Amino acid sequence: MDPTAYYYMPHFKPGASVQWKQQRETVSHVVIRRNALMIYLVGNDTAVHPDTLQLAPTAFQLTRVPDRI
């Protein structure tokens, strides 16, 4: 079994371009509050739930590193 694992998920970060309500928007900032991820868009005062946004997934590579002695 390959010890390297790849995970694909959207990476919401400030400056990222997302699609919301069929318009291109830019992420202002990201907040985690009460175990909920909320995305704020530039020019929009209210938070947007990440499920309503479209963003191409980013591949994350996770590898196990042995403990150092």
N, C-alpha and C positions, 0 to 999 in steps of 0.2 A: 504494500500500500504506500502510495506517495505521501510523505510527511507534509508536503506543501498543500495548503488549502487556499482556494480562491473564493471570495465572497463578492457578490455583485449587489450594490445598493446605491441609491442616490446619495450624493455628497453635497448637502446643503451648506453653503458657506457664503459669507458676504462677497458680493460681486458676481455670484453665479447667475447665469441667465436661465430662467425657467419659463414654462408656458402655463398661464393661468387664465381661464375663461377665454381661450383662443387668442390671447395676446401675449407678447413677449414682455416679461417683467424681470427686474433685477432684485436679488435678495439683499436686504439691508442688514438684518441681523437675525440670529437664531436664539430662541429661548427654550429652556426646559423648565417647566413649572408644573408642580404636582404630578410628576411622572408623565407629562405630556409634552411632546415636541411641537413648538409653534414657530412659524416662519413669518417674519415681517418683511414686506416688500417696500422698495423705495417709493415714496409718495403715498403710501397707504398706512393709516394710523392703526388699523386693526390687524390682529394676527390672522394668519391663514393656516389651516390644517394641511400638513404635508401631503395627505392623500389627494388633495385637490390640485396639486401641482404636478407638472410633467417635467422630468429631468432625466437625461440618459444616465444609466447606472455606471458607477465607477468600480473597477476591479480592485479589491484589496487582497493582498497576499499575506497569509499568516504562516509563519514557520515556528516550530518549536526550537527554543534555544536551551541547551543544557545548562544546568546550574553551575556557577563557577565555584571552585573550591578555594 
